[in-house]
Amino acid sequence: MNIPSAKVIGDLSCLQYAMADHNGSGRSITGNFVGEQGEKAMAQYKIVVINPGFESYDIERKILEPAGAEVSIAAKDCDTEDLIITTARDAAGILVREGPVTGRVIESLKQLKIIARYGVGVDNVDLETARRLKIMPASCPTTAMKMFQIMPWP
C-alpha cells in the first residue's frame, strides 16, 4: 500500500501550501492568496479549527482571509468523529491538533479540500482515505516547537 505522508512545512505556511493545488487533484481552494491590491477577499470558503485552545487565531485569519476564507473556531473541542462531522459539515478545510480525522470523517465532509495539522505528525489523520480523495494533509511542526518555547518548565 503506497500511502503518501503529509507535507511538512514550517510555521503556518502549511495553510498556504494546502490551499494551492500542489498535487494536481483539482481540489485547491484558490489559486491566489491575496487580491490585486492586497485587499481582503469576500469569504468564499470556510475553514474550521476543530480543536480550539490557542489564545488567538489572528495568524490563521491573516493568512486565510485574504484568500477568501472564513475562519471559524469550534465552540468546543471536537474530540469525536461525530463532533467533527457536525461542526465542520460545510468546511473546505479543517485545522486539527488531536481530533480523530478518520476515513468516516473525511468521507462525510463533502466540501473538504484541506487537512492542516498543528504540530508534528499526522497519526490522527487517515492518510489512505485522504489520498484516495486527493486531499493532501499538511503538518505544521514548528507550531509545536513554538508552544514548547513558551511553556514554563519545572
C-alpha positions in Angstrom: 0.0 0.0 0.0 1.6 3.3 -1.1 0.3 6.0 1.2 1.9 9.4 0.9 3.0 11.1 4.0 1.7 14.6 4.8 3.6 17.6 3.5 5.7 19.0 6.3 6.0 22.8 6.2 7.2 25.2 8.9 5.1 27.7 10.7 1.5 28.1 9.4 2.8 28.3 5.8 1.3 24.8 5.6 -2.1 26.6 5.3 -1.0 28.4 2.2 0.6 25.3 0.8 -2.5 23.3 1.4 -4.7 26.0 -0.2 -3.0 25.6 -3.6 -3.4 22.6 -5.8 0.0 21.1 -5.4 -1.0 17.5 -6.1 -3.0 18.0 -9.3 -6.2 17.0 -7.6 -8.2 19.9 -8.8 -9.3 20.4 -5.2 -7.4 23.6 -4.4 -9.3 26.3 -2.6 -7.9 29.2 -4.6 -5.0 29.9 -6.9 -4.0 33.2 -5.3 -3.6 34.2 -1.7 -4.0 38.0 -1.8 -6.0 40.1 -4.2 -4.6 42.6 -6.7 -4.1 45.3 -4.1 -3.7 43.0 -1.1 -7.3 43.6 -0.2 -9.3 41.1 1.9 -11.4 38.9 -0.4 -15.0 38.1 0.3 -15.4 34.9 2.2 -15.9 32.0 -0.3 -14.7 29.1 1.8 -15.0 28.0 5.4 -12.0 26.8 7.4 -12.8 25.3 10.8 -10.5 25.0 13.8 -11.8 21.7 15.3 -9.5 21.7 18.3 -9.6 25.2 19.8 -7.4 26.1 22.7 -5.0 28.8 21.5 -5.3 32.3 22.9 -5.7 33.8 19.4 -6.3 32.8 15.8 -5.1 36.1 14.4 -2.3 34.4 12.4 -4.7 32.0 10.8 -7.1 34.8 9.9 -4.2 36.9 8.5 -3.2 34.1 6.2 -6.6 32.8 5.2 -9.0 35.7 4.9 -7.1 37.4 2.0 -7.6 34.1 0.2 -11.3 34.3 0.6 -11.7 32.0 3.6 -13.8 32.5 6.7 -12.0 31.1 9.8 -14.5 29.5 12.2 -13.5 28.3 15.7 -15.4 25.3 17.1 -17.4 26.1 20.2 -15.7 23.2 22.0 -13.0 20.7 21.4 -14.1 18.2 18.7 -12.7 15.0 20.2 -15.0 12.6 18.5 -15.9 11.7 14.9 -19.5 12.9 15.3 -18.5 16.3 16.7 -16.0 16.9 13.9 -18.6 15.9 11.3 -21.3 18.1 12.8 -19.0 21.1 13.4 -17.2 21.1 10.1 -20.0 19.8 7.9 -19.6 22.6 5.3 -15.9 23.3 5.7 -13.5 23.3 2.8 -10.7 22.9 5.4 -10.0 21.9 8.9 -7.2 22.8 11.3 -6.6 20.0 13.7 -4.4 19.1 16.7 -5.5 15.8 18.1 -9.1 15.3 16.8 -9.7 11.9 15.1 -9.7 12.7 11.3 -10.8 9.2 10.3 -11.9 7.8 7.0 -15.5 8.3 8.1 -14.9 12.0 9.0 -13.1 12.7 5.7 -15.8 11.0 3.6 -18.5 12.8 5.5 -17.1 16.2 4.9 -18.1 16.6 1.3 -16.5 20.1 0.8 -13.2 19.1 2.4 -10.1 20.0 0.5 -7.5 20.7 3.2 -6.5 19.0 6.4 -3.8 21.0 8.2 -2.4 19.5 11.4 -0.9 21.8 14.1 2.2 20.1 15.3 4.3 17.2 14.4 3.0 14.2 12.5 -0.4 13.2 11.2 -1.1 10.0 13.1 -4.7 11.1 13.8 -5.4 11.5 10.1 -6.5 8.6 7.8 -3.9 9.1 5.1 -5.3 6.3 2.8 -8.7 8.0 2.6 -7.2 11.4 2.2 -5.0 10.1 -0.7 -8.0 8.3 -2.3 -10.0 11.6 -2.2 -6.9 13.6 -3.3 -6.7 15.6 -0.1 -3.2 16.3 0.9 -2.8 16.7 4.6 -0.2 19.2 5.8 1.7 19.3 9.1 3.0 22.4 10.8 5.7 21.1 13.1 7.1 24.5 14.1 3.8 25.3 15.7 4.6 22.7 18.4 8.1 23.9 18.7 6.9 27.4 19.4 4.5 26.1 22.0 7.3 24.3 23.8 9.4 27.5 23.8 6.8 29.4 25.7 5.8 26.7 28.1 7.1 27.1 31.6 9.3 24.2 32.6 9.7 23.0 36.2 
